[in-house]
Amino acid sequence: MSMTWLANVDRGTFWAHHAWSEFTSLTAKDRSLVILPLFGFAEHGLGLPLDAEEILGSTIIRHAVIQAGNVVPCEVLPPVRFGLAPYPSSFFGIDPETAHALLHEIAAGVKAAGFNKLVFVNTSPWNRELVVDASRDIRVAQKLQTFIVSTPALGFDFHPASAKRAQTQAAVSHLLGTPAHSSTRPAEIHDVNFRPGCYLQPSPLAPDSSINGADVVNAAGQHLARLFADIQARAPLGSTEHRTAATLPNLTTPVNSFIFPAHVRTRYLPALTCNELSSISNKERALVIIPTGAIEQHGHHLPVGVDAILGQAWLENVLPRLAADAPVYVAPPLTYGKSNEHNTFAGTLSISGSTFRRMLLAVASQLKSLGFRQLGVLNTHGGNSAVIVSTLREIQTTLGLRAGLLGWPYKPELSAQEAAYGFHAGDWETSLMLAVADELVTMSKAVCEYPAQLSDPGELRPEDAPAIFSWATEDISHSGVMGDATASTHDKGRRWLDAQSAALARRIEDLLNT
């Protein structure tokens, strides 16, 4: 796969890689576990980058899913990277109500796709109570079986008071291939015996070279696989059936972490340490890109992760075109979007407009507190656009930031009909996916289906007309496609990817110079 990764996952069990119709035809949904990774961004006093939780947590989940194999079928959701961040040493947090709503809305999509067991694997010490609360509420309100994996039981823990911090530090250092730096930030901790304590800045921890980080990772992955087997053996709701946990094969090959390519990671804010983040110069001139996408149906021939995948592909192709010293950075992506028009198609995971707005506003607020003054949203899902534009106006006024949409300055050569009504899973998106991830495209299932024709009488249309009607996808498409996917080719996708990437790079350079 030539694109940058969407998440560190086992490719075959990643939710975002399936087409919507694959979810309807899965035969093992009653036996399957849906895994939702929850990662925070924080300076844990371990001398590691802010995304240390994702580096370690995602590798262990991937290890466990590979070991579980066909014995315990799993589907891994795109990670939730936004949780609670109550202290100055934690970053990109959202408020508890937004976090609670986000988990509920994702769970609703899981339930609608026909799955019954949802497993939260949370690495953040600040999310633990939130996950307990949300998990129980989802169990009661949505009749899903929900489970929580305690990561300290796996042999690692990011909590400042944990005795397993050294193992955690060694494991992440092993996956990064670089030693941890000794943190220079003095501890600021109060009331440790007065629950929950106050951990404004965790104590710095010097690396312990006697700990084998690879052993920590492998042991945690094997333990998590056994926990998945135990969870699968749990009887369905309302049943007294007793199941015996499956015996899993031994996994002898170590699983390594996937890290953003260096040219992306050096610009990805969570990949920096606190000291590196603080030392960024000229933040007022810098531009921070916020990628926003969606997990939603894209016909029978494309996976539900198209929008999020293409967002990552644009970054991988645009960033290398910028000067090495160009002050351009990337914020954590908003992978889930407002996709309720596609809710009746299995696999769609939509969040509400209010949740999406609050998440975007929280990211912008964090960027302002870090000293940045200019942000551009790189949006790959049209259903997000109305919320983004109104929220950007709010950000401009209330936060005083220069904030806008990067837009799509290049216009591909499309027929008049495709340009007008090929706005979902048609020639443009399918050709691009052939260019960046052709193994996820099934062209034999591609169709041509338009929601309207240029020759239709009158002026009422679903989009871009004097009068439009609000629509859900089932109103205007049987397949989920709105366009001509059959016209797509690798060659067009490569040409369009190159031309649009060059145009976006020029747009970014213009913003830096005005």
QUIZITA-V932125 format. One record per helix or strand of 2 or more residues. SS is the DSSP state (alpha for helix, beta for strand). FROM is the first residue (numbers start at 1). LEN is the number of residues. Records with the same first field share a line. If there is no record, write none. Layout:
SS->FROM-LEN / FROM-LEN
This chain:
alpha->11-3 / 15-3 / 20-6 / 52-17 / 96-17 / 128-15 / 151-4 / 165-12 / 213-21 / 262-4 / 269-3 / 274-5 / 306-16 / 340-3 / 353-17 / 382-18 / 416-6 / 427-14 / 443-3 / 473-4 / 485-3 / 490-23
beta->33-6 / 41-2 / 74-3 / 90-2 / 117-6 / 145-6 / 188-3 / 198-4 / 287-6 / 328-3 / 374-6 / 402-4 / 448-2 / 460-2 / 467-2 / 482-3
